[in-house]
Amino acid sequence: MRRLSVELLSKETSMKIRRLAAGFMLVFAIVMVDAPLLYAEQQFVASIITGDLQRYHNAHDAFIKILRAGGMGEDKVKIYVQTPNPDAMSWANSIRKAVGGGADLIITYGAPVTLVAQKEAKGIPVLFADVYDPVALGIVKNLAATGGAISGIASTTPVETLARTLSEIHPPKVILALFSSSEQGSLLQEKRMAEQGKKYGFTVIKADIKNRDAAKKAISDAAGKADAVYITESIQLTQIVQELIALAHEKRLPVLTQIPESGEKGAFLTLEADPVEQGQLLAVHALQVLGGQKVFTLPVRTPKKVALVVNMKVAEELGITVPFQALSLATRVIK
């Protein structure tokens, strides 16, 4: 009888162990099935701030503020920021890191890195900001329908506005245009300024800038020959724009440019797309994409906050008289 009781107990214990094991395996299976869903709740956004430019940081800060206010907190969206050197290899490596890291969305600031992302993103959605004329650069087919998993915010401001305003204030015969042929946006701006020369009666001296010394030499050589210096919006030139403005000022040459915040650095005439607005509009797009909307359905947004800035302090120092009519067109006047 005792032997029978022991056998029954062993069978009962064995059954309990089997049931516990089966239950554990079921729980383990459920956890493993649900784990990707739990992980997927936090999305990964990779932001590429090319050239480590301050205006891109300003745009990105505005981007994060709107993104968080829109309900995408740190628990839902992880943002990884890279600030690569301003060269094609570094941009490509940053995009590849984002792809390899499983980014759900790639954010790019500036045309050069956006053009690289267009090739390297491997189907991951890309949203850009501060890109000068994305249609002309071949980034999108048109502003309404981008034609791919890429959209964003253009920073296009008309070169004609700068040329016309300068011609009304201080009619030039010759303008020195500094540009970087390695950056398509910069090259495009230089070409458009040359086109305006035909319309407003001035000649453009072109200087393809490879480094700081070349830029300085071009300005020094233009003294006595040119009436103004046009600095196109390139990463390389933006990094040294204050230095170039100071040198041009020393040579009695007013500077006109579309590089944001250059008026405060001493440029005479600027036409600027607001970096903060660029980041805010970018965040609106990002909220839609992270919420499940396809990027190709989003049109490219254009800047609404564009400022024509006249630096009257520089005008006075260079002996330039600004007519009231031209001054009244300015969005902001620096005194």
Secondary structure, 3 states (H helix, E strand, C coil): CHHHHHHHHHHHHHHHHHHHHHHHHHHHHHHHHHHHHHHHCCEEEEEEEHHHCHHHHHHHHHHHHHHHHCCCCCCCEEEEEECCCCCHHHHHHHHHHHHHCCCCEEEEECHHHHHHHHHHCCCCCEEEEEECCCCCCCCCCCCCCCCCCEEEEECCCCHHHHHHHHHHHCCCCEEEEEECCCCHHHHHHHHHHHHHHHHHCCEEEEEECCCHHHHHHHHHHHCCCCCEEEECCCHHHHHCHHHHHHHHHHCCCCEEECCCCCHHHCCCEEEEECHHHHHHHHHHHHHHHHCCCCHHHCCCECCCCEEEEEEHHHHHHCCCCCCHHHHHCCCEEEC
